[in-house]
């Protein structure tokens, strides 16, 4: 599952909402930690904000808890899309320049 998320085949939000058996027993902390640029401090901050324990498993999340975690992930996903678009450009500065 983590490889499919990393390759972009499935988004982390989709994995949480569908809750396949592969992620059912995984802790929310470990799932978030597997995301690119998500360190332990950021994961703890998010889990504290949505009032979840680090050892809470994805399969035991309520719909409300799952939707809160998905909302947090949704805020970070557009950055991934922008990074993918930038990879194809020769000069990222050209991409961000604002024409007057």
C-alpha positions as a printed Julia matrix, in Angstrom:
100×3 Matrix{Float64}:
   0.0    0.0     0.0
   2.78   2.42    0.88
   4.4    1.82   -2.51
   1.13   2.54   -4.31
   0.74   5.77   -2.35
   4.33   6.77   -3.08
   3.92   6.08   -6.8
   0.7    8.09   -6.94
  -1.52   5.14   -7.88
  -3.71   5.86   -4.87
  -3.83   8.96   -2.69
  -3.41   8.73    1.08
  -6.92  10.14    1.49
  -8.38   7.39   -0.69
  -6.48   4.77    1.29
  -7.9    6.1     4.55
 -11.45   6.34    3.25
 -11.53   2.92    1.63
  -9.55   1.33    4.49
  -8.27  -1.79    2.71
  -7.09  -4.69    4.83
  -3.45  -3.69    4.2
  -3.79  -0.47    6.23
  -6.45  -1.6     8.7
  -3.93  -2.68   11.34
  -1.45   0.14   10.68
  -1.28   2.91   13.27
  -2.31   6.37   12.11
   1.09   7.7    13.22
   2.94   5.14   11.1
   0.66   5.84    8.13
   1.27   9.6     8.34
   4.96   9.07    8.98
   5.2    7.2     5.68
   4.18  10.33    3.82
   6.93  12.34    2.22
   8.14  15.24    4.39
   6.07  14.12    7.39
   8.39  13.81   10.34
   7.52  12.66   13.84
   6.93  16.19   15.15
   4.49  17.05   12.36
   2.64  13.75   12.81
   2.31  14.29   16.57
   1.08  17.84   16.04
  -1.63  16.67   13.63
  -2.68  13.78   15.83
  -2.89  16.08   18.84
  -4.99  18.55   16.85
  -7.51  15.85   15.89
  -7.28  14.27   19.37
  -5.93  10.87   18.33
  -3.42   8.64   20.04
  -0.26   7.67   18.14
  -1.11   3.98   18.54
  -4.69   4.24   17.26
  -5.11   1.92   14.27
  -6.72   3.02   11.04
  -9.26   0.22   11.22
 -10.51   1.43   14.61
 -11.08   5.03   13.51
 -14.65   6.33   13.53
 -16.0    8.07   10.43
 -15.57  11.43   12.13
 -11.94  10.74   13.04
 -11.2    9.4     9.58
 -12.71  12.49    7.92
 -10.61  14.77   10.18
  -7.4   13.01    9.19
  -8.43  13.09    5.5
  -9.09  16.84    5.79
  -5.57  17.36    7.16
  -4.09  15.27    4.34
  -6.13  17.14    1.74
  -4.41  20.35    2.78
  -1.0   18.86    1.98
  -1.8   17.05   -1.28
  -1.87  20.1    -3.64
   1.8   20.67   -2.83
   2.58  17.24   -4.29
   0.82  18.13   -7.53
   2.76  21.39   -7.8
   6.06  19.57   -7.21
   5.23  17.12  -10.01
   4.47  19.99  -12.39
   7.73  21.73  -11.51
   9.79  18.61  -12.29
   8.99  18.99  -15.99
  10.23  22.6   -16.14
  13.83  23.56  -16.76
  13.74  26.55  -14.42
  11.43  26.56  -11.39
  11.99  30.31  -11.09
  10.3   30.72  -14.48
   7.3   28.81  -13.16
   6.88  31.13  -10.15
   7.58  34.44  -11.91
   4.65  36.84  -11.96
   4.06  38.88  -15.08
   2.98  42.49  -14.5
